Amino acid sequence: MTTPSTFLERMQPIIEAMPDGPDKEKLLALVESQDTVERVDVHPKDRARAMRRLLQIDTSRASSNGPSAQARSRGKTP
């Protein structure tokens, strides 16, 4: 048996174990974007597009879930 080599292959068992729904769709989008960013066989333009998608997801998550990670780590409120 070969070991999974890409991020998507490594995360596939976790994704498959999740129940269908919006959380699974979000996780799949994150994993696919991260996988694209990490792979060297993907065109640089596609990797850049995936990186922007990851940053957009992270930005929307940070703005909707309360204080930023940095503020939480320092014990401050926004």
Secondary structure, DSSP 8 states (H G I E B T S, - for coil): -----SHHHHHHHHHHHS-SSHHHHHHHHHHHHHHHHH-TTS-HHHHHHHHHHHHHHHHHHHHHSSS-HHHHHHT---
